Amino acid sequence: MPVQNSDIEMIAANHVDVLIDAPPAIGEITESVLSVSDLVIVPVSPGSLDIWSCRETVRSSSA
């Protein structure tokens, strides 16, 4: 089920920070989490293949 901005606002009302662990693949859930996020942390290994494979996540978080 996608995350709605109103869901995050309801949860965040009683908290300073909210951390959402999203799945590693770009899909409906990940896109909805990225759309309501103020900050995105994408952990990757320092290898060229890992960095290359996370580019779609970075693009989605920048939109």
MODELLER restraints for C-alpha pairs under 7 A, 6 or more apart:
rsr = mdl.restraints
at = mdl.atoms
rsr.add(forms.Gaussian(group=physical.xy_distance, feature=features.Distance(at['CA:1:A'], at['CA:29:A']), mean=6.57, stdev=0.5))
rsr.add(forms.Gaussian(group=physical.xy_distance, feature=features.Distance(at['CA:2:A'], at['CA:28:A']), mean=6.30, stdev=0.5))
rsr.add(forms.Gaussian(group=physical.xy_distance, feature=features.Distance(at['CA:2:A'], at['CA:29:A']), mean=4.82, stdev=0.5))
rsr.add(forms.Gaussian(group=physical.xy_distance, feature=features.Distance(at['CA:2:A'], at['CA:32:A']), mean=5.63, stdev=0.5))
rsr.add(forms.Gaussian(group=physical.xy_distance, feature=features.Distance(at['CA:3:A'], at['CA:29:A']), mean=6.70, stdev=0.5))
rsr.add(forms.Gaussian(group=physical.xy_distance, feature=features.Distance(at['CA:3:A'], at['CA:32:A']), mean=5.43, stdev=0.5))
rsr.add(forms.Gaussian(group=physical.xy_distance, feature=features.Distance(at['CA:3:A'], at['CA:33:A']), mean=5.85, stdev=0.5))
rsr.add(forms.Gaussian(group=physical.xy_distance, feature=features.Distance(at['CA:4:A'], at['CA:32:A']), mean=6.98, stdev=0.5))
rsr.add(forms.Gaussian(group=physical.xy_distance, feature=features.Distance(at['CA:5:A'], at['CA:36:A']), mean=5.56, stdev=0.5))
rsr.add(forms.Gaussian(group=physical.xy_distance, feature=features.Distance(at['CA:12:A'], at['CA:18:A']), mean=6.28, stdev=0.5))
rsr.add(forms.Gaussian(group=physical.xy_distance, feature=features.Distance(at['CA:22:A'], at['CA:30:A']), mean=5.70, stdev=0.5))
rsr.add(forms.Gaussian(group=physical.xy_distance, feature=features.Distance(at['CA:23:A'], at['CA:30:A']), mean=6.33, stdev=0.5))
rsr.add(forms.Gaussian(group=physical.xy_distance, feature=features.Distance(at['CA:26:A'], at['CA:57:A']), mean=6.60, stdev=0.5))
rsr.add(forms.Gaussian(group=physical.xy_distance, feature=features.Distance(at['CA:31:A'], at['CA:60:A']), mean=6.97, stdev=0.5))
rsr.add(forms.Gaussian(group=physical.xy_distance, feature=features.Distance(at['CA:34:A'], at['CA:61:A']), mean=5.49, stdev=0.5))
rsr.add(forms.Gaussian(group=physical.xy_distance, feature=features.Distance(at['CA:40:A'], at['CA:61:A']), mean=6.88, stdev=0.5))
rsr.add(forms.Gaussian(group=physical.xy_distance, feature=features.Distance(at['CA:44:A'], at['CA:50:A']), mean=6.12, stdev=0.5))
rsr.add(forms.Gaussian(group=physical.xy_distance, feature=features.Distance(at['CA:44:A'], at['CA:51:A']), mean=6.49, stdev=0.5))
